[in-house]
């Protein structure tokens, strides 16, 4: 029985090693581009209905947290279906690896939001920049199993996050800081994945 458990464990380890050495193709370019358009639409909605977000911070958080949750749901649903279709036998390992790479930054962003909201609301204007910086860390962490040009997307999110912090005040809550940062960023991610897919098809 011990030999059987050892064999199962060895097979599981081999599958994980294969997953770690395989480029992840579970993210779909169209879905990611759509989340970029959602961010731009959310920015337009904020500009129209929330011209002074600093005095309506709950509404501001509602707009962007809802946008993030809807985007995550779309990406997650499509990732599950696409990964099982493309990676078939390694699908579960590939999905687990993708979640493990990005989840820490998502959790960190949520905890940062909660800590600032509860304990230091005077610096709520820093949230857009901090969200972008933590998001960039998730992108950089995921680059190990994504196309190398994805580093440019991580750099974009990091640069825009630092730029938001450099605004040093309620200007960082402008609808266009988030709309441009995430809208362009997600379209950049989608472009990298799209052209990488074309290259893979040409090679095959």
Secondary structure, DSSP 8 states (H G I E B T S, - for coil): -HHHHHHHHHHHHHHHHHHHTS----S-HHHHHHHHHHHHHHHHHHHHH-S-GGG-HHHHHHHHHHHHHHHHHHHHHHHHHHHHHHTGGGHHHHHHHHHHHHHHHHHHHHHHHHHHHHH-GGGGGGHHHHHHHHHHHHHHHHGGGS-TTHHHHHHHHHHHHHHHHHT-SGGGG-HHHHHHHHHHHHHHHHHHHHHHHHHHHHH-
